[in-house]
Amino acid sequence: MKITLIPSSFLTRILPVTRNQCGALPLAVVVLLLAAAQCGLAQNLVVNGSFETPVFPLGTYATIPADMYAPWKTTEPRFEVWANGYAQETPRIHHGQPAYAADGAQCLEILSTESKIASAWQLLPTVQGHPYTLSFYHSPRPGFHSKLTVSIDFKIIQVFDEDGLKNQSHDWKLFSTDFVAAASGTIIKFTDESTNTAAGTHIDLVDVEPVRTAVAHRTPMVIGRRGVQTFSQGSLGSSGSSLSVKKTQ
């Protein structure tokens, strides 16, 4: 893991910082230092992999015309994004629990509106013959069954057949795998084969990095109405591991 260290003196020059009697920096500055160090990690090749832009109000969902969400593409005329705190009301779910993204404040639903099969994908700049790590979080839509097929350059690498019928909120799981780029451009594709039109699998924090720098993944952070939530450290780092959410008031 490559981390760029930034001296605390740098922040004290640009921020009005007062140390306490023990000489320690305030918590806010410590958080900024950690964030600055995190920025030194290798860059994710996926553009908008956490689906944070454009920004939508918390507690809502929004549909976006497909041509406005480039470089992401879809077989459907639009994308659907859920913002933290959205609680759906359906014939299956009455007064559902607020749903939260695996990372940040928003996640993507691979929404099928025209048929029962929908795909979302992105073409990434890669170097032929070089190894990369793909990782992402996935969850069935609360209250629905989902079947997600993941492919790299149209070769299927994993199929997730998951039952979310009893879920009141997201059930995020982490998947990670290594691959070798076959060309100077690599297509990462997610296909939902839902048995219900307009209800698909949710994905978040899609990340592709060179293997040499992709060993350590950052801890997902969720921003909601009740403050910052972080996933427990013990739940990270293994393929398909479930995540638990800790909320700070």
C-alpha positions as CSV (number, residue, x, y, z in Angstrom):
1,M,0.0,0.0,0.0
2,K,1.4,3.3,-1.1
3,I,0.6,6.2,1.3
4,T,1.6,9.8,0.9
5,L,2.4,11.2,4.4
6,I,1.5,14.9,4.9
7,P,3.1,16.6,7.9
8,S,0.7,18.0,10.4
9,S,2.5,21.3,10.2
10,F,1.2,21.7,6.7
11,L,-2.4,21.7,8.0
12,T,-1.6,23.9,10.9
13,R,-0.4,26.5,8.3
14,I,-3.7,26.4,6.4
15,L,-6.0,25.9,9.3
16,P,-6.5,27.8,12.6
17,V,-5.3,24.9,14.8
18,T,-4.7,25.0,18.6
19,R,-3.1,22.1,20.2
20,N,-4.3,20.9,23.6
21,Q,-2.1,21.0,26.8
22,C,-0.6,17.6,25.9
23,G,0.4,18.9,22.5
24,A,-2.1,16.7,20.6
25,L,-3.9,17.9,17.5
26,P,-7.7,18.3,17.6
27,L,-9.8,15.3,16.3
28,A,-10.9,17.3,13.3
29,V,-7.3,17.7,12.2
30,V,-6.6,14.1,12.8
31,V,-9.5,13.2,10.5
32,L,-8.1,15.5,7.8
33,L,-4.7,13.9,8.1
34,L,-6.1,10.5,7.7
35,A,-8.1,11.6,4.6
36,A,-5.0,13.2,3.1
37,A,-3.1,10.0,3.6
38,Q,-5.8,8.1,2.0
39,C,-5.6,10.3,-1.1
40,G,-2.1,8.9,-1.6
41,L,-3.5,5.5,-2.4
42,A,-3.4,4.4,-6.0
43,Q,-6.1,5.9,-8.2
44,N,-9.2,3.9,-9.0
45,L,-9.4,3.4,-12.8
46,V,-13.2,3.4,-12.5
47,V,-14.7,6.9,-13.0
48,N,-17.5,7.6,-10.4
49,G,-17.1,4.1,-9.1
50,S,-19.0,5.0,-5.9
51,F,-21.8,6.8,-7.8
52,E,-21.4,10.0,-5.8
53,T,-22.1,12.4,-8.7
54,P,-24.4,14.0,-9.4
55,V,-25.5,14.5,-5.8
56,F,-29.1,13.8,-4.9
57,P,-31.0,14.7,-1.6
58,L,-30.7,12.2,1.2
59,G,-33.7,10.0,1.6
60,T,-34.6,9.9,-2.1
61,Y,-33.8,8.0,-5.3
62,A,-33.4,9.5,-8.8
63,T,-33.3,8.4,-12.4
64,I,-30.6,9.7,-14.7
65,P,-30.7,9.7,-18.5
66,A,-28.1,7.2,-19.7
67,D,-26.2,9.7,-21.8
68,M,-25.7,11.9,-18.7
69,Y,-23.9,9.3,-16.7
70,A,-20.8,8.8,-18.9
71,P,-18.5,7.0,-18.9
72,W,-20.9,4.5,-17.4
73,K,-23.1,3.0,-20.0
74,T,-26.3,0.9,-19.8
75,T,-28.7,-1.1,-22.0
76,E,-31.5,0.8,-20.4
77,P,-32.6,4.4,-21.2
78,R,-31.7,5.6,-17.7
79,F,-29.8,4.8,-14.5
80,E,-31.3,4.7,-11.0
81,V,-29.4,6.0,-8.0
82,W,-30.4,5.6,-4.3
83,A,-29.3,8.2,-1.8
84,N,-28.8,7.3,1.9
85,G,-31.9,7.1,4.0
86,Y,-34.3,6.2,1.2
87,A,-37.0,3.8,2.5
88,Q,-39.0,2.2,-0.2
89,E,-42.7,1.5,-0.1
90,T,-43.8,-1.5,-2.2
91,P,-46.5,-4.2,-1.9
92,R,-43.8,-6.4,-0.4
93,I,-42.3,-3.8,2.0
94,H,-44.4,-1.6,4.1
95,H,-42.5,1.1,6.0
96,G,-39.2,-0.3,5.0
97,Q,-36.0,0.5,6.8
98,P,-33.8,3.3,5.5
99,A,-31.2,1.9,3.0
100,Y,-27.6,3.0,3.0
101,A,-24.8,2.8,0.4
102,A,-21.8,0.6,1.0
103,D,-19.6,3.7,0.5
104,G,-20.4,7.4,0.5
105,A,-23.9,8.6,0.2
106,Q,-25.2,6.9,-3.0
107,C,-25.3,3.5,-4.8
108,L,-26.5,2.3,-8.1
109,E,-29.4,0.0,-8.9
110,I,-28.9,-1.9,-12.1
111,L,-32.5,-1.1,-13.1
112,S,-34.4,-3.1,-15.7
113,T,-37.3,-1.1,-17.0
114,E,-37.6,-2.3,-20.6
115,S,-36.9,-6.0,-20.1
116,K,-35.9,-8.4,-17.3
117,I,-32.2,-8.2,-18.2
118,A,-30.2,-5.0,-17.8
119,S,-26.5,-4.2,-17.9
120,A,-24.2,-1.4,-16.8
121,W,-20.5,-1.2,-17.8
122,Q,-17.5,1.0,-18.2
123,L,-14.4,0.8,-20.5
124,L,-11.2,1.3,-18.5
125,P,-7.7,2.3,-19.6
126,T,-5.5,-0.7,-18.9
127,V,-2.1,-2.0,-20.0
128,Q,-2.1,-5.2,-21.9
129,G,-0.5,-8.1,-19.9
130,H,-0.6,-6.2,-16.6
131,P,-2.5,-7.6,-13.5
132,Y,-5.3,-5.7,-11.9
133,T,-7.7,-6.2,-9.0
134,L,-11.4,-5.7,-9.3
135,S,-13.5,-5.2,-6.2
136,F,-17.0,-4.0,-5.5
137,Y,-19.9,-4.3,-3.1
138,H,-23.2,-5.9,-4.2
139,S,-26.6,-6.4,-2.6
140,P,-30.0,-7.5,-3.7
141,R,-32.7,-4.8,-3.7
142,P,-34.5,-5.1,-0.4
143,G,-37.6,-7.2,-0.8
144,F,-36.5,-8.8,-4.1
145,H,-34.6,-11.8,-5.5
146,S,-31.6,-10.8,-7.6
147,K,-29.2,-12.5,-10.0
148,L,-26.1,-10.5,-10.8
149,T,-23.6,-11.6,-13.5
150,V,-20.2,-9.9,-13.6
151,S,-17.9,-10.1,-16.6
152,I,-14.5,-8.8,-17.7
153,D,-14.2,-8.3,-21.5
154,F,-17.4,-10.3,-21.9
155,K,-16.0,-13.3,-20.0
156,I,-18.2,-14.2,-17.0
157,I,-16.1,-14.2,-13.8
158,Q,-18.9,-14.6,-11.2
159,V,-22.7,-15.0,-10.8
160,F,-24.5,-14.0,-7.6
161,D,-27.9,-15.5,-7.1
162,E,-29.2,-13.9,-4.0
163,D,-32.5,-13.9,-2.1
164,G,-33.4,-10.5,-0.7
165,L,-37.1,-11.2,-0.2
166,K,-36.9,-10.9,3.6
167,N,-34.5,-7.9,3.6
168,Q,-35.7,-4.6,4.8
169,S,-32.5,-2.8,3.8
170,H,-29.3,-3.5,1.9
171,D,-27.2,-6.6,2.6
172,W,-23.8,-5.5,1.3
173,K,-21.2,-8.1,0.5
174,L,-17.6,-7.5,-0.8
175,F,-16.2,-9.4,-3.9
176,S,-12.6,-9.1,-5.1
177,T,-10.7,-10.9,-7.8
178,D,-7.5,-10.4,-9.8
179,F,-7.3,-10.4,-13.6
180,V,-4.8,-9.8,-16.4
181,A,-5.7,-7.1,-19.0
182,A,-6.0,-8.6,-22.4
183,A,-5.8,-5.2,-24.2
184,S,-5.2,-1.5,-23.7
185,G,-8.9,-1.2,-22.8
186,T,-10.9,-3.4,-20.4
187,I,-14.7,-3.6,-20.1
188,I,-16.1,-4.2,-16.6
189,K,-19.7,-5.2,-16.9
190,F,-22.6,-5.9,-14.4
191,T,-25.7,-7.6,-15.7
192,D,-28.9,-8.1,-13.6
193,E,-31.3,-10.9,-14.6
194,S,-34.1,-9.9,-12.4
195,T,-37.4,-11.7,-12.5
196,N,-39.1,-8.4,-11.7
197,T,-39.1,-5.5,-14.0
198,A,-37.9,-2.2,-12.3
199,A,-36.1,-4.0,-9.5
200,G,-32.5,-4.9,-9.8
201,T,-29.2,-5.6,-8.0
202,H,-27.4,-2.7,-6.2
203,I,-23.7,-2.2,-6.6
204,D,-21.3,0.3,-5.0
205,L,-17.6,1.2,-4.7
206,V,-16.5,-0.4,-8.0
207,D,-12.7,-0.3,-7.9
208,V,-10.0,-1.5,-10.4
209,E,-6.4,-0.9,-9.5
210,P,-3.0,-2.4,-10.5
211,V,-2.3,-5.4,-8.3
212,R,0.9,-4.0,-6.9
213,T,-1.1,-1.1,-5.3
214,A,-4.5,-2.7,-4.8
215,V,-3.6,-5.0,-1.8
216,A,-5.3,-2.7,0.7
217,H,-8.7,-1.2,0.1
218,R,-10.0,1.8,2.0
219,T,-12.6,1.3,4.6
220,P,-16.0,2.3,3.1
221,M,-17.5,5.4,4.7
222,V,-21.2,6.2,4.6
223,I,-22.6,9.7,5.1
224,G,-26.2,9.9,6.2
225,R,-28.6,12.1,8.1
226,R,-27.3,10.8,11.4
227,G,-23.7,11.4,10.8
228,V,-20.8,9.3,9.5
229,Q,-21.1,5.5,9.5
230,T,-18.2,3.2,8.9
231,F,-18.1,-0.5,8.3
232,S,-16.4,-2.7,10.9
233,Q,-12.8,-3.3,10.1
234,G,-13.2,-7.0,10.8
235,S,-15.6,-7.4,7.9
236,L,-13.3,-6.3,5.2
237,G,-10.7,-8.0,3.2
238,S,-12.3,-11.3,2.3
239,S,-14.4,-12.1,-0.8
240,G,-18.1,-12.2,-0.1
241,S,-17.9,-11.1,3.5
242,S,-21.0,-9.5,5.0
243,L,-20.7,-6.0,6.4
244,S,-22.1,-4.6,9.6
245,V,-22.8,-0.9,10.0
246,K,-21.8,1.3,12.9
247,K,-23.6,4.6,13.3
248,T,-22.3,7.6,15.1
249,Q,-24.8,10.1,16.3
